[in-house]
């Protein structure tokens, strides 16, 4: 009886397991995939702030040609990002900007392109990105049961 129950449970778990192709992965530090995603993600934030930033990755998920990045931004010398002299200066002074950055990217013809991004969000700026862009919900923190 125990063996048949174990076999039945094992079979059921195999049927409900997520196929390997459907699982999001995290590109490892130093990998060409990670570098390409981060380089593409830096373009809009550097343009918005008028200076380069470095990311401290909080979450980077890749699935089926989609990528979601949630990171902290650092400015020159590893200091927290400085919003002075940007269009975000006033909002930051009132506490309405964080050091965070979020971006949704799609790989097309071998290159990563940013579809949506948020500079300094203080909430889940990506809450509707999965529906707006038809992106896999598993990429996004807070939307996939996390």
C-alpha positions in Angstrom: 0.0 0.0 0.0 2.8 2.5 0.9 4.6 1.7 -2.3 1.6 2.3 -4.5 0.8 5.5 -2.6 4.4 6.7 -3.0 4.3 5.8 -6.8 1.0 7.7 -7.2 2.3 10.8 -5.5 5.5 10.7 -7.5 3.6 10.4 -10.7 1.3 13.3 -9.7 4.3 15.5 -8.8 5.9 14.7 -12.2 2.7 15.8 -14.0 2.4 19.1 -12.1 6.1 20.0 -12.3 7.1 23.0 -14.3 8.9 22.0 -17.5 12.5 23.1 -17.7 11.8 25.4 -20.6 9.1 27.2 -18.7 11.4 28.1 -15.7 12.9 31.5 -15.4 16.7 31.6 -14.9 19.1 34.0 -13.4 22.1 34.8 -15.6 25.2 34.4 -13.5 27.5 37.3 -12.7 30.1 37.7 -15.4 28.1 35.9 -18.1 27.7 37.5 -21.5 23.9 37.3 -21.2 23.9 39.2 -17.9 26.2 41.8 -19.3 24.1 42.4 -22.4 20.9 42.8 -20.3 22.5 45.2 -17.8 24.1 47.2 -20.6 20.8 47.6 -22.4 19.0 48.4 -19.2 21.5 51.2 -18.3 20.8 53.2 -21.5 17.4 54.8 -20.5 18.4 55.5 -16.9 21.7 57.1 -18.0 19.8 59.2 -20.5 17.2 60.2 -17.8 19.8 61.2 -15.3 22.4 62.6 -17.6 25.1 60.4 -16.2 26.1 56.7 -16.0 24.9 54.5 -13.2 25.9 51.1 -11.9 23.4 48.5 -10.8 23.4 46.4 -7.7 21.0 43.6 -8.9 18.2 42.7 -6.5 16.4 40.5 -9.1 17.2 39.5 -12.6 15.0 36.9 -14.2 15.1 35.7 -17.8 12.4 33.6 -19.5 11.7 32.9 -23.2 13.4 36.0 -24.5 12.1 38.3 -21.8 14.1 39.8 -18.9 13.1 41.7 -15.7 15.6 43.7 -13.8 15.1 45.2 -10.3 18.2 46.9 -9.0 19.6 49.6 -6.8 21.4 52.4 -8.7 24.8 53.7 -7.7 26.4 56.8 -9.0 30.0 57.9 -9.3 32.3 56.4 -6.8 29.7 53.9 -5.7 27.6 56.5 -3.9 23.8 56.4 -3.9 22.3 57.9 -7.0 22.0 61.7 -6.9 18.9 63.2 -8.5 20.2 66.8 -8.2 20.1 68.5 -11.6 17.6 66.0 -13.0 13.9 66.2 -13.7 13.5 64.0 -10.6 15.2 66.4 -8.2 12.0 67.9 -6.6 10.3 64.5 -6.3 13.5 63.0 -4.7 13.7 66.0 -2.2 10.2 65.2 -1.1 11.0 61.5 -0.7 9.1 60.4 -3.7 12.1 58.7 -5.4 14.1 55.7 -4.3 17.5 54.4 -5.4 15.7 51.6 -7.3 15.4 50.9 -11.0 13.1 48.4 -12.7 13.2 47.4 -16.4 11.4 45.0 -18.7 13.4 43.9 -21.7 12.8 41.7 -24.7 15.3 40.0 -26.9 14.9 40.7 -30.6 17.3 39.6 -33.3 19.9 38.8 -30.7 19.8 42.2 -28.9 18.1 43.2 -25.7 15.7 46.1 -25.9 14.0 47.9 -23.0 10.3 48.0 -23.3 9.4 49.6 -20.0 11.4 51.1 -17.1 10.9 53.1 -13.9 13.6 55.3 -12.4 13.4 55.6 -8.6 10.1 53.8 -8.0 8.6 53.8 -4.5 6.0 51.1 -5.3 5.6 48.2 -7.7 5.9 50.1 -10.9 5.9 46.8 -12.8 2.5 45.8 -11.4 0.8 45.8 -14.9 3.8 45.1 -17.1 3.0 41.4 -17.5 -0.5 42.3 -19.0 0.5 45.4 -20.8 3.4 43.7 -22.6 2.2 40.1 -22.5 5.3 39.2 -20.5 5.5 36.0 -18.4 4.2 36.7 -14.9 6.9 34.5 -13.4 9.4 37.3 -14.1 7.9 39.8 -11.7 8.3 39.9 -7.9 5.0 40.2 -6.1 2.9 39.0 -9.0 3.9 35.3 -9.0 3.0 34.5 -5.5 6.3 35.7 -4.0 
